[in-house]
Amino acid sequence: MMIAARVSLVKIPEVAGVRCGKNVDKDSPWGFFVAIEVDNMDRLRVVKEDAIYIKFLADMISPNVSEQFVANYEMEPGKSVKFS
């Protein structure tokens, strides 16, 4: 699933980077994570509407997870989240 995430999601032009991994703590409820880096929230909206992203969710995420958690973070130290 990690290779599929990296290979497919980086094809989306608005995606600046993809990070993913498996949890080493077997007791954790979150066994896998995917982090998609974009420049701003407008680009994130475009990514969520992209056919590649939708196919990734349908083919890889939905069949393999029972629960999802989504969080959006600003990564620039001096940038106000107001302008993200």
C-alpha positions as CSV (number, residue, x, y, z in Angstrom):
1,M,0.0,0.0,0.0
2,M,2.9,2.4,0.7
3,I,4.3,2.0,-2.8
4,A,0.9,2.4,-4.4
5,A,0.3,5.6,-2.4
6,R,3.6,7.1,-3.5
7,V,3.4,6.0,-7.1
8,S,-0.2,7.1,-7.7
9,L,-0.5,10.3,-5.7
10,V,2.7,12.0,-7.0
11,K,1.1,11.9,-10.4
12,I,-1.3,14.6,-9.3
13,P,0.2,18.0,-10.4
14,E,-0.9,19.8,-7.3
15,V,0.8,17.3,-4.9
16,A,4.2,18.7,-3.7
17,G,5.0,15.5,-1.8
18,V,3.7,12.2,-0.4
19,R,4.8,10.6,2.9
20,C,3.4,7.3,4.1
21,G,4.3,4.5,6.5
22,K,3.3,1.6,8.6
23,N,3.0,1.9,12.4
24,V,5.5,-0.2,14.3
25,D,3.3,-0.2,17.4
26,K,1.0,-3.2,16.9
27,D,-1.4,-1.9,19.7
28,S,-2.1,1.3,17.9
29,P,-5.4,1.6,16.1
30,W,-3.7,3.5,13.2
31,G,-1.7,0.9,11.2
32,F,-0.9,3.1,8.2
33,F,-0.7,6.8,7.4
34,V,-0.6,8.9,4.2
35,A,0.5,12.5,4.3
36,I,-0.1,14.6,1.2
37,E,1.8,17.9,0.9
38,V,0.3,20.8,-1.0
39,D,1.0,24.5,-1.2
40,N,-2.4,25.7,-0.1
41,M,-5.9,24.7,0.7
42,D,-7.1,25.5,-2.8
43,R,-4.7,22.9,-4.2
44,L,-5.9,20.4,-1.6
45,R,-9.4,20.9,-2.8
46,V,-8.2,20.2,-6.4
47,V,-6.4,17.1,-5.2
48,K,-9.5,15.8,-3.5
49,E,-11.4,16.2,-6.8
50,D,-8.7,14.5,-8.9
51,A,-9.6,11.2,-10.5
52,I,-6.3,9.6,-9.3
53,Y,-7.0,10.6,-5.7
54,I,-10.6,9.3,-5.9
55,K,-9.4,6.0,-7.4
56,F,-6.7,5.7,-4.7
57,L,-9.3,6.1,-2.0
58,A,-11.7,3.6,-3.7
59,D,-9.1,0.9,-4.6
60,M,-6.5,1.2,-1.7
61,I,-7.9,3.0,1.3
62,S,-11.6,2.0,1.6
63,P,-11.1,-1.8,1.2
64,N,-8.3,-1.8,3.8
65,V,-9.4,0.5,6.6
66,S,-12.4,0.6,8.9
67,E,-11.8,4.1,10.1
68,Q,-10.1,7.2,8.8
69,F,-8.6,10.3,10.5
70,V,-7.9,13.5,8.5
71,A,-5.9,16.5,9.8
72,N,-4.8,19.6,7.9
73,Y,-1.6,21.3,9.1
74,E,0.3,24.5,8.1
75,M,4.0,23.6,7.8
76,E,5.6,27.0,7.4
77,P,6.7,28.3,10.8
78,G,6.0,32.0,10.2
79,K,2.9,31.7,8.0
80,S,-0.5,32.4,9.5
81,V,-3.0,29.6,9.0
82,K,-5.5,32.4,8.1
83,F,-3.8,32.6,4.6
84,S,-3.4,28.9,4.0
